[in-house]
């Protein structure tokens, strides 16, 4: 047999293998279509093809791991809005049942539609577009307040001791979601990042890693960095977001070297992220990162990187252990999407952050606080912390300007005792400045 014949035989063999594999795959897809048709035609109750399709997609993707998921058409826009940090709304922070008796405005964002319409902290919202919301959970009511930019929300408001409710029309606008909060909110809606406990310490609570988070953080740090003795990055209860946002923030504090790498199915490094030359703050300015058991994903990347590179002290509790990469892949012509786990994160020291399904507590996963800096909190302490968060977001309940520190942190801010992890972080910075 000639060389040419051997080559042709090899090509035919490869084509046959490909066709066989493709035929098996297509047969399974055909069976899936057949089942949908049979359900549509013979099931005892009428069904919708779109519902069957979505159920099949969810079942298939959800079976992979907890972080891969099908994002339906109804869910895609809110998902994108969260990462883009924009939505159509009024610009108010709410609280309500079950924590309060009524749906109450806690604060209004500066220069937001609510701010310009004269809404004030303490106002109780009775109705939204005629719907009674006074006793509704604030999550449900907040959806009624959101809507298309340019539309009008007709509110019925109870203010103070006034017996007669007042009507306020507020035109919805594009609201930028805050992702970097401070020590307390000022009366104009802005956050004060200088701590009441010690104005020379900057406090930045990062709620999520969105498209604008790194810009927000850099802008806020720049305002106080000239006379700053230390920075606290609070990542507690931050479930993650965009990897690029976390690596950009790491780059603010590092002038060289590795930030994080990713490895895919073959356990081969897919990508390595490095720091660029230049830093936002000198290395002599102490940095503390706060984490807890709900700090996940991009939060863990940031904490692990700054810990491994010895740029920050990590305080709090061991993190969640979600160190996997999800790609968002458009489906249905871009109207829906799939989140698919494609790789794992590895910080500079090479350890695995991700907690595998069968991992034990003693195994290596997540990010642990630096030795001597673990601060446990029981359920009562956590509830006090939640109450403190809520009050610090209400301008009527906290000082409006930073005060000259003339005592211990807890003398300057008595509420600090309700957050032992933050108190520990403050003391770490104060001790570092005495060395």
N, C-alpha and C positions, 0 to 999 in steps of 0.2 A: 504494500500500500504506500502511495506517495505521501510526501510531506503535506502537500495540498489537501489530500483526502483526510489526513489526520487532523488538520486544522478545521476542516469543514465538520468533521465528526465532533470535535470539541465544541464548536459553536452550536451545533444542533443540540448537544447534550445540555449546555448551559441554558439555551432557549427553552428546552423541555422542562428543566428544573424550575425556571422562572414561571413558565406557563402553569405548571402543576401548583406551585405555591399561590399564584394569582387565582387559579380556579378554586382552590380550597377557600381562600379569603372571600371570593365572590359568592361562593355557595353559602357561606355563613351569612353574608349580607343579604342574600336572597331569602334565606330562612327567616331573618329578622323582618324583612318586608312582608313575607308571607304571614307571619304571626300577627303583624299589625293589621293586615287586610282581614284575616280571619276574625280578629277581635272586633274590627269595624263592622263586619258583615253578620257575625253570628252571636256575639256576646249578648247576654240577656238584657243589658241596659245599653242605651246609645252612648257611644264614646266619640271623642274628637281625635282626629289623627295628630293634631298638634300636641295634644296632651300626652298621647302615647309616645310620640317622638321625644318629648322632653323627659318623660319618665325613663325611657330607654337610655338617653344620654346621661341622665343623672345616675342611674344604676351602674352604668359601665364605668364612668369616670370616678364616681364616689367610691367604687370598690378598690381603687388603687392605693390611696392613702388619705388622711384627714384633710390634706391641703390642696389636693387636686379636686376641681369642681367644675360643674357646668354652670355658666352664668347666662340665664335666660334673657330675653329681650326686655322684660320688665325690670330685671335686676341690673342690667348693664349700665344704664345711665347713673343710678346712685353709686355704683361701684367706681365709675370713672370720676364722678364728682368728688368723691372722698379723696382720691389721689390727686386730682387737679385742684382741690381745695376751693371749689367754687360751686355755688348753687343759687337758685332764685329764691330770695326770702326777704325778711325784714331786718335782720341784724340784732336779734335779742337773745339773751341767755335766760332759759326758763328753769323753773323747778315746780313740782306739783305732787299730786297724790302718787304714792302713799306717804311721801316724806312731809308734805304740807297738806293743809286742808283744801287749798285752792291752787289753781294754776297761776303762778306769780312770776312777774318779770324780775329777774335778779340783777341784770345789767343790760345796757344797750351799747352796741359797738359805736365808737366815735364816728360821727358823720354818716351813719347808716340811715336808711329810711325811717326806722323806729326813732332814732335820735332826733332827726329833723322834724318828725311829726309830734315831738314832745312827750313821747312815752317815757316813763320814769321807773327806776327800781322801786319795787313795792306795789306797783300797779297789778291788780288782779284781772286777768282776762276771763270774761264771762262767756262771750260768744265770738266765734269766727265765722263770718259770712252766714250768720243766722244759726249756726250749729252751737248748741250748748256744750262748752268745754270746761266749765268751772271745776268739775269733779273728774274729768278724764285724766288718765296718766299722761305725763307731759310728752312721752315719746309719741303717743298717738296724736296729741294736739299739735306737736311740732310739724307733723306731716301736713296738717291742714294749713299751717302758716306758710309753708313753702309753696311755690308755684311758678308759673311762667313770668319771666321778667316783664314788667310793664303792667301787669294786672293789679287790681286793687283788692287788698284785704280789708273788709269792713269789720272792725272790732268793737265790741262792747266792753268798756273798762270800768271797774270799780276802783276808785282812788281814795285811799285813806278812809275817813269817817263819812264821806259823802254818801248820802242815801240814794241819790239818783245816779245811775250809771251814765257815763259819757260815751259818745260815739266818736271813734277816730278812724279815718280812712288812711291807710298806709299803702303806698305804691311799691310793689315788690321790685327789687333790683338785684343785680348780681352781687352776692355776698362772698367775700373771701373768708374761708374757714381758718380760724387761728390754729396754728400747730405749735407755737412756742408761747407758753404762758409764763407769768412772772410770780413774784412773791405775793402781790395783791393788786386788785384792779382799782384804778383811779376813777374819779367821778366823771371824767370825759370818755371813759371806756377803754383807755389805754392801760397796759400792764406796767407796773413798777417792778423793775428787775433788781434794783438794789434792795437788799434784805433789810427789813425793819430791825432784825436782830443785830445786824452790823452792816451799815451801808457800803462798806468797802468790799463786801462779798456779793457777787452777782449770782442770781438764781434763775435758772432757765428750765422750765418743765416742758419737755418735748412730748406732745400728745400723739403725734404720728409722723411718719416720714413721707411727706408729700412732695409735689413738684417745687413748692416754694419754701419748704422748711429750712433748707440751708441758707437761703437768702434772708429769711426772717431772723434766724439765729445770728448770722454775721452782722446784720444791721443793729440788732439789739446789743450785742457785745461791744460793737464799736462805740456805742453811746456812753459806755461806762469804763472802757478799758484803761483810760489814762490814769485813773487812781484806784484801780481794782487790785485787791490783795488775794483774790481767789475766785474760782468759778465752780458752781455746782450745776451739773447736768442731771436733771431728774428724769429717768427713763422708766420709772415704775408704772406698771399697767399699760405700757406702750407696746401694742401688739405687732408693730413693724410698719411696713410700707415699701417704699422704693429703695432698692439697694444703692442706687446712685446717690440718693440723698444722704444716706449714712456714710458712704465713702467720702463724699464731699466734706461732711462735717469732720470726719477723722483728719482729712487733709488740712483743715484749719489749724490743727494743733501739732502736725508733724511736717517736717521739712524734707524727709526722704524715707525710703524703705517701704516694705510691704504693708498693705492694709488688710487685705483678705484675698483668698483664692477660692476658686470653685472647681469641683471635680464631678464629672458625670458618670455614666454607667460603667465605663471601662476603668474607673478609678484613676484616670489620667487627668492632669491639671488642664482645665478648659481655658481659664482666664485668671490673670493675676492683676489686682488693682494696687497701684503704687502711689505714694504721696509725692506731691510736687514741691519744688523749692519755695520757701517762704512760709511763715506762720502768722496767725492772727494775734497771738499772744506769746511772749517769751516763755521759754521752758521754766523760768524761775517763778512763774505765776502758778500756784498749786491748782490742780484740777481734780474734782471728785465726781464720780459717776454713780448715781443711785439706781439700783435695780431691785426687782422683787420677783416672785414666782410667776408673775404675769408679763414680765418683760420678755419679748420674743422676737425672733427673726432679725430684722435690721437693727433693733435695739441691742441684741446680743452681739451682732457684728461690731457695732461701735464700741460697746463695753469691752469685748474681748481684745479688740485691736489696741485700744488705748492702755489696757492693762498689760498686754504682752509687750508693748513697746515702752513700758514703764513711764508713760506720760500721765497716767491717772491712777488714783486709788479708787477701787470699786467697793462700795458700801451697800449693805442691805441683805438680801436673801438670794439664794441660788436662782438663776433665771429659768425660764420655761423649758428650753431645749428644743427650739424649732429652728434648725439651721439648714433648711432646704430652700432651693431656688425654684420659684414658680414662673414660668413664662405664660403670658396671656396671649392666646392664639385666637384671632377672629374666626367666627363661624357664621353661617347663614348670611353671607354678604356683609359682614360687619355688624349685623343687628344683635348678635349674641356672641359668646366667647367661651373659651375653655381655659381654665387655669391648670397647668400641667407641671408637676414636679420633674425637673430635668437635671438637677445637680444638688450637691451639698456645699455649704460654706466651710472654709477652714481658715481660722485666724493665723497670725504670724507664727505661733509656736507649733502649728500643725495638728492640734487636737480637733476632734470632731465635736461640734456644737450640738448636732442633731441627736435627739433622744430616740433611739430605735424602738420599735414596738415591744420588744421583749427585754428592754433595758431595765436593770435593777437600779435602786437608789445609789448603791455604792459604785456603779459604773461611771465612766467619764462621759459627761454630757453637760450641756448648758455652760453658764459662766458663774463661777463662784466668787464671792467677795474676797478681797485680799485678806490674808491671815490677820486675825484680830479685829476685823472690821465687819463681821457678820452681826446684824442686829435683828433679832426675831421680834415678831409682833403677833400677839394673840388676837382673837376676834374682837375683843373690846377695844384694843388699840387701833385696829383697822377701822372700826366704826368712828372712833374719835378723829382719825386721820381724814376720813370722808367728810365728816362734819366740818373740819378745819378747811379743807379744800373749798367747800361750798361757801363758807363765810368769807374766805379770802377773795372770792370772786364777787362779793357784794360790797360795793363802795361805801355803803352806809355803816358797815360793821368793822372797818379797819382804818388805820391812819392813812391820810392822803399824800403825805410827803415823807421822804426818808428823814429820820431823825439822827442827830449826832449820837453815836454810840458812847455811852458814859457808864456802862455797867456790863454785867455778863449778858450773853445772848438771851437768856430767858428773862432777865430783868427788862431788856429792851422790847422783847416780844414774848409775853407770857404764854401765848398759844403754842410756842415751839415745843413745850413739854408734851403736847399731843401728837408730835411727830418725832419719836426718838431716833429714827433713821436720819432724818434731816438734821436734827440736833447733833448727832454724831458727825455728820459731814461738815457742819460748821466748825465743830471742835477740831477736826482734822486740819482744816485750813488755818485756823488760829494757831495751832501747835506748829504747823509748818512755817509760819511767819515768825515764830520765836526762836527758830534754830539759826 
